[in-house]
Amino acid sequence: PNFLIIETLTNDNKKLTENIDKWRADFATIQEEKTKISNEKEILTTELQNLKQTLEAKNTELQSIFAAELTEKEKTSTKEIEAEMCGKRNNPEESKSSSEEHAENKMGDLPKKKK
């Protein structure tokens, strides 16, 4: 009976040792994967930061362009309004709005109906 107990314990010990070795190998593999993932995360974080900076720079550039274009359009509109106002003061017949003039010009382009 003691021999059977010793043999059973020895077999159990071998199985436990095999399982421990397998778990150590699995743990080492998990640690390697964890390191790879951590490195990839660091790379992706850096790339994301670079993309964010690039996007912010492009956004700033586009805002500057938009602001410059808007300022230019405001200057042009102001000049057109001033010129139109000066023209109306100098010639009261030209007091029609530009849309009225445009409509009249279009009507003049239409073929006349025959009676």
C-alpha positions as CSV (number, residue, x, y, z in Angstrom):
1,P,0.0,0.0,0.0
2,N,2.8,2.5,0.8
3,F,4.3,1.7,-2.6
4,L,1.0,2.6,-4.4
5,I,0.7,5.8,-2.4
6,I,4.3,6.8,-3.3
7,E,3.7,5.9,-7.0
8,T,0.5,7.9,-7.1
9,L,2.2,10.9,-5.4
10,T,5.1,10.6,-7.9
11,N,2.7,10.6,-10.9
12,D,0.7,13.5,-9.5
13,N,4.0,15.4,-8.9
14,K,5.1,14.8,-12.5
15,K,1.7,16.0,-13.8
16,L,1.9,19.1,-11.6
17,T,5.4,19.8,-12.8
18,E,4.4,19.4,-16.4
19,N,1.5,21.8,-15.8
20,I,3.7,24.3,-14.1
21,D,6.2,24.1,-17.0
22,K,3.3,24.6,-19.5
23,W,2.0,27.5,-17.5
24,R,5.4,29.1,-17.3
25,A,5.8,28.8,-21.1
26,D,2.3,30.3,-21.6
27,F,3.1,33.1,-19.2
28,A,6.3,33.8,-21.1
29,T,4.4,33.9,-24.4
30,I,1.8,36.2,-22.8
31,Q,4.6,38.5,-21.6
32,E,6.1,38.6,-25.1
33,E,2.7,39.5,-26.6
34,K,2.1,42.1,-23.9
35,T,5.5,43.7,-24.7
36,K,4.7,43.6,-28.5
37,I,1.3,45.2,-27.9
38,S,2.8,47.8,-25.6
39,N,5.4,48.7,-28.3
40,E,2.7,48.8,-31.0
41,K,0.6,51.0,-28.8
42,E,3.5,53.4,-28.3
43,I,4.2,53.6,-32.0
44,L,0.5,54.1,-32.8
45,T,0.2,56.8,-30.1
46,T,3.2,58.6,-31.6
47,E,1.7,58.4,-35.1
48,L,-1.6,59.6,-33.8
49,Q,0.0,62.6,-32.1
50,N,1.9,63.4,-35.4
51,L,-1.4,63.2,-37.3
52,K,-3.1,65.4,-34.8
53,Q,-0.4,68.0,-35.1
54,T,-0.5,67.8,-38.9
55,L,-4.3,68.2,-38.8
56,E,-4.1,71.1,-36.4
57,A,-1.5,72.8,-38.6
58,K,-3.7,72.3,-41.7
59,N,-6.7,73.5,-39.8
60,T,-4.9,76.7,-38.8
61,E,-3.7,77.1,-42.4
62,L,-7.2,76.7,-43.8
63,Q,-8.6,79.2,-41.2
64,S,-6.0,81.7,-42.3
65,I,-6.8,81.2,-45.9
66,F,-10.6,81.5,-45.2
67,A,-10.1,84.6,-43.1
68,A,-8.0,86.2,-45.8
69,E,-10.6,85.4,-48.5
70,L,-13.4,86.6,-46.3
71,T,-11.6,89.9,-45.6
72,E,-11.0,90.3,-49.4
73,K,-14.7,89.6,-50.1
74,E,-15.7,92.1,-47.5
75,K,-13.4,94.8,-49.0
76,T,-14.8,94.0,-52.5
77,S,-18.4,94.1,-51.2
78,T,-17.8,97.4,-49.4
79,K,-16.2,98.9,-52.5
80,E,-19.1,97.7,-54.7
81,I,-21.7,99.1,-52.2
82,E,-19.8,102.5,-52.0
83,A,-19.6,102.7,-55.8
84,E,-23.3,101.8,-56.2
85,M,-24.2,104.4,-53.5
86,C,-22.1,107.1,-55.2
87,G,-23.7,106.2,-58.6
88,K,-27.2,106.6,-57.2
89,R,-26.4,110.0,-55.7
90,N,-24.9,111.2,-59.0
91,N,-27.6,109.8,-61.2
92,P,-31.1,109.3,-59.7
93,E,-32.3,107.3,-62.7
94,E,-29.8,104.6,-61.7
95,S,-31.5,104.1,-58.4
96,K,-32.9,100.7,-59.5
97,S,-31.5,97.8,-57.7
98,S,-29.1,95.6,-59.5
99,S,-31.6,92.7,-59.4
100,E,-34.2,95.0,-61.1
101,E,-31.6,95.8,-63.7
102,H,-30.7,92.2,-64.2
103,A,-34.4,91.3,-64.6
104,E,-34.9,94.0,-67.2
105,N,-31.9,92.9,-69.1
106,K,-33.2,89.3,-69.1
107,M,-36.6,90.5,-70.3
108,G,-34.9,92.4,-73.1
109,D,-33.2,89.1,-74.2
110,L,-36.5,87.3,-74.5
111,P,-38.0,87.0,-78.0
112,K,-41.0,89.3,-78.4
113,K,-44.5,87.7,-78.9
114,K,-46.0,88.2,-82.3
115,K,-49.6,89.4,-82.5
